Structures are given as structure tokens and as C-alpha cells.
């Protein structure tokens, strides 16, 4: 049934434009330069890891722009005041194992004290259906202002849909979920946004 539903959704959204809730990382000279190194194939292992972690941090930074802030005035050590912003509520992250772990270094660089949960979703070789094998989420995740869902790639959107469904079933409103991924197919993204139009995707 799941595969049939994916096919049905695929036909509906195949040529649809991306939702305004899909935030594509700006292709700045820095980002294009990093991808030139990553795609070249002759970069040293240590450099590959360093530059991928840099892109992961940029993705998480982009995701933080989806959070809510309120004005806060602070007094500087010189006695002057500064009109700043303070994040509202708690942000947590859920890593889709095993691939999502590659985004954790970037996450910790941007949000060092972020509480992190995990879930393992694998596709059954018998049926082609995604199956939830493991989950460990913060007990109060439903009360968090934002939940980042980390998975480095999404093709058909099947596993991603299940991951979002698990969060929603645990009380997380879909508009509080930000799916952070490095690489995604347009069809998969459109499928997910057709089911959960209130969430955001950073890619």
C-alpha cells in the first residue's frame, strides 16, 4: 500500500513547483567552491570530511533561520545597551540512522547544546516498504519549538515520510519540523510537502 501511495503522490506532484517551505541553500561562491572540491574525486579524505562538515554547518545555520526569536535588550560590558534577539523555546534534533550521523558535526558547531534523538528506518528487501527498527526521542519532544530531522539524502521520500510521521505521532506539530538534508530529488521533496505542507525542508 505504501509503494502504491508513493506512486500516486508522484504522479500528482511530478511537475509541481517547489513549495515556499523548501529552502534551497544559496549557491554562493563559497558553496560552489566547496562542491567543486567534493565532486572532484581527488580530494584527500581529511579534506573531504572537513568541507562536508562545513556544508553541514551551513545547512543547519539555514535551518536556524526557521526558528522563532523575540527581542531582548542586553547591557554590554561598556555600559551601553544592545537591542538583540533571543530564541524562543528549545530546539532539538533527530538523526535518521545511519547516514544522518554525518550531519551531526555541523549540528554541534551551530547548536552545541542541542539534545539529539535517533531513529533507524530501513527498507525491507521483501516488500520495498520502509520499516522503523529503532527510535529514541526526548521525552518532551512534543513541547519543543523546533525539531530538526537530519538525513543526508532523500530520493523517493519513503523513509523521510515515515520519519516525519513518527515525529507527528509523538505529538510534534508538522509546522515545528525542519527536515535538513544534503541531497534530495525534487519528486521526493514534492511528495513529502504534499503530505506535510506545514513543515520546512532545508536542502
PyMOL commands that set and color helices and strands:
alter all, ss='L'
color gray80, all
select helices_A, chain A and resi 2-13+29-40+45-64+99-110+141-143+158-169+174-176+186-195
alter helices_A, ss='H'
color red, helices_A
select strands_A, chain A and resi 22-23+69-75+81-87+91-97+115-123+130-136+146-150+153-154+177-180+183-184+200-202
alter strands_A, ss='S'
color yellow, strands_A
deselect
rebuild
show_as cartoon
